[in-house]
Amino acid sequence: MATVELEGLTKIYPGGVTAVDDMSLSIEDGEFVVFVGPSGCGKSTALRMIAGLEEISDGVLRIGDVDMTSVHPRERDIAMVFHNYALYPHLTVRKNIAYPLKLAKTSKAEIKERVERTAEVLQLSEFLDRKPSALSGGQRQRVAMGRAIVREPSVFLMDEPLSNLDAKLRVYMRTEISRIQRDLGVTTIYVTHDQVEAMTMGDRVVVLKGGVLQQADKPSELYRYPSNMFVAGFIGSPAMNMFESTVSIGSQAVTVQVGQQTVELPLGVLDRLPALRGYDGARLACGIRPENVHDGATAAGLDQRISGEVILLEELGSEIVAHLEVGVKRIDSSGSALGRADDDGDDYDTGFIGRFSQQSSVRATDRIDVALDVSAMHFFDLDTGEAIRG
């Protein structure tokens, strides 16, 4: 087991394309860290630099306090699990798992003992004499993990290991990988584009965009306190409702514009977000998550309401996802306007989303009162995209 330190890690490809830009991060011994972000954000490139499969253009990589920046991959004491399993089809499960030990000229007795112990951890003991073609996708992925585990490395690297599995199997394998990592206590860096995987598996989640680290934090902190508009919009499903707004600070309350409608926040919000005082009357971005947008007919204890038309309902059994038109100028995580213009030339969009109780009786085309939990609103600077806080 070991710590991993990235200091200004940078990857510039020929032609000047920067895939990872000045990335600095400290990963603790035994920590499970997930790199997440959209396609092309640099997460896999960063992982491959740590593995030694990509040359580091600039910066320093340390594993266990040892500078590994220019060390050959074989000498880094890491093991990598790929999304495509990379198993030898002509070898049995036993021989696939044992392969790296055989290359290391480990004794036959030790190979047998370590393979069988690894198979037991992965619940593969009964499949040791089968070939990969006789296994399910989830079993093959566990074999690929076994080949990494059997080496007893200091660090595990996993590059989208569940991307080839169906939805149900992905859920199962998420729990399995988390259990195995917890039992082994090995420092693990896991790459995925799936935010649900990231939020449910990682001790910490590292959000990347355009090769730049946006925020690294515990999943709950990332969700509750996104550092900028990109993180706020990327983390959470359905995504946070973000729209252009203005805030007015009075002697008794803070008011926020939601399209042509107004809601009130208690003055106490300024104690939590003192920097908001500097935006009195100014344009900013306002965000509220769908779970804080309720059907007014069933919401108790929420007196801040706006009206809207129900455009679409997604009935999921446990809840109803309601798509609403409330007349806001919706913006994306970069601050750009979304949607189309109405007859007066103003931008608007039907993408305001609420998560309603399954008891809700709303129907498409209904015009309803929507209750907002204004205590959960987020605010961002439109120019920088940064969260407005202290």
Salt bridges, closest charged atoms under 4 A:
GLU7 OE2 - ARG62 NH1 2.38
GLU31 OE2 - ARG204 NE 2.63
GLU54 OE1 - LYS11 NZ 3.68
GLU54 OE2 - ARG48 NE 3.61
GLU110 OE2 - ARG114 NH1 2.80
GLU113 OE2 - ARG117 NH1 2.33
GLU116 OE2 - ARG94 NH1 3.68
GLU116 OE2 - LYS112 NZ 2.98
ASP129 OD1 - ARG94 NE 3.53
GLU152 OE2 - ARG114 NE 3.79
GLU152 OE2 - ARG117 NH2 2.64
GLU160 OE1 - HIS193 ND1 2.66
GLU176 OE1 - ARG179 NH2 2.99
ASP183 OD2 - ARG179 NH1 3.50
ASP194 OD2 - ARG170 NH2 3.23
GLU197 OE2 - ARG170 NH2 2.39
GLU221 OE2 - ARG224 NH1 3.77
GLU244 OE2 - ARG283 NE 2.83
GLU244 OE1 - LYS329 NZ 3.50
GLU291 OE1 - ARG355 NH1 3.82
GLU314 OE1 - HIS323 NE2 2.74
GLU319 OE1 - ARG355 NE 3.03
ASP349 OD2 - ARG330 NE 2.74
